[in-house]
């Protein structure tokens, strides 16, 4: 965790997570929690996301990824913690 109380989680989510509003719901949930970062689909069918913010809020987003959007079927969530990179806002990348 950085000296400013922020942490960064880099997450890969696998399962039936594309075409089920996973990215949009991730964006909305992160914004509601005040977490910065981004989310995008990968060519291999996974979703990749980065969450930056206060540790408790980032942890809540990582936990949220295990369920995701209501129509998603999550099989696995792989998370790596990194030094914050100064993300601001939360966006869906294409």
C-alpha positions as a printed Julia matrix, in Angstrom:
94×3 Matrix{Float64}:
   0.0     0.0     0.0
   1.28    3.45   -0.8
   2.11    6.08    1.76
  -1.09    7.92    0.83
  -3.33    5.05    1.97
  -4.16    3.89   -1.56
  -3.76    0.42   -2.96
  -4.04   -1.06   -6.46
  -5.48   -4.42   -7.46
  -5.0    -5.84  -10.97
  -7.73   -8.41  -11.59
  -8.46  -11.01  -14.27
 -11.95  -12.53  -14.2
 -12.78  -15.7   -16.12
 -16.06  -17.46  -16.82
 -19.11  -16.22  -18.72
 -18.24  -12.56  -18.18
 -18.5   -10.98  -21.64
 -21.79   -9.89  -23.19
 -23.49   -9.83  -19.78
 -22.92   -6.17  -18.78
 -19.97   -7.13  -16.59
 -17.86   -4.11  -17.63
 -20.69   -1.59  -17.28
 -21.73   -2.96  -13.9
 -18.1    -2.96  -12.74
 -17.77    0.69  -13.79
 -20.97    1.7   -12.01
 -20.07   -0.2    -8.83
 -16.53    1.23   -8.75
 -17.83    4.77   -9.26
 -20.38    4.29   -6.47
 -17.54    3.24   -4.15
 -15.22    6.05   -5.27
 -12.69    3.59   -6.71
 -10.54    4.65   -9.67
  -9.29    2.49  -12.53
 -10.54    0.75  -15.64
 -12.09   -2.45  -16.99
 -11.91   -4.13  -20.41
 -12.67   -7.33  -22.28
  -9.77   -9.53  -23.4
  -9.64  -11.54  -26.63
  -9.48  -14.8   -24.63
 -12.92  -14.2   -23.04
 -11.71  -12.87  -19.7
 -12.29   -9.43  -18.24
  -9.32   -7.42  -16.95
  -9.7    -4.62  -14.41
  -7.58   -2.32  -12.28
  -8.92   -0.83   -9.05
  -7.18    1.96   -7.14
  -8.3     3.63   -3.95
  -8.56    3.11   -0.2
  -7.74   -0.5     0.73
 -11.25   -1.33    2.05
 -12.94   -0.04   -1.1
 -10.5    -1.83   -3.41
 -10.98   -5.06   -1.43
 -14.75   -4.65   -1.74
 -14.38   -4.37   -5.52
 -12.21   -7.49   -5.66
 -14.85   -9.37   -3.67
 -17.58   -7.97   -5.9
 -15.78   -9.44   -8.94
 -16.51  -12.95   -7.67
 -20.2   -12.38   -8.47
 -20.16   -9.45  -10.89
 -23.19   -8.54  -12.93
 -26.39  -10.52  -12.34
 -26.12  -12.45  -15.65
 -22.42  -13.34  -15.24
 -21.08  -16.73  -14.24
 -17.67  -16.16  -12.67
 -15.34  -19.16  -12.58
 -12.15  -17.54  -11.28
 -10.76  -14.23  -10.08
  -6.98  -13.79  -10.21
  -5.74  -10.71   -8.35
  -2.3    -9.14   -8.01
  -1.58   -6.16   -5.77
   0.66   -3.44   -7.16
   1.85    0.04   -6.3
  -0.8     2.67   -7.16
  -0.26    4.32  -10.53
  -2.36    7.46  -10.01
  -5.55    6.37  -11.78
  -8.34    8.98  -11.71
 -11.96    8.21  -12.42
 -13.21    4.85  -13.64
 -13.61    3.97  -17.3
 -14.46    1.11  -19.63
 -11.65    0.54  -22.11
 -12.2    -0.99  -25.51
